């Protein structure tokens, strides 16, 4: 699962602004960079995790 720290501590480049769930993509992009994976792979894994957690 990927989340933001809404409504506080918006990810770069939105620091100083109110955080919102729409910024979760920026978090996923940073995870992909740090893990040296493609963004699409992180998105797929996160979606799979959410489906398992919420039994979708």
Secondary structure as GFF3:
##gff-version 3
##sequence-region A 1 56
A	DSSP	three_ten_helix	21	23	.	.	.	ID=ss1
A	DSSP	alpha_helix	24	35	.	.	.	ID=ss2
A	DSSP	alpha_helix	39	53	.	.	.	ID=ss3
###
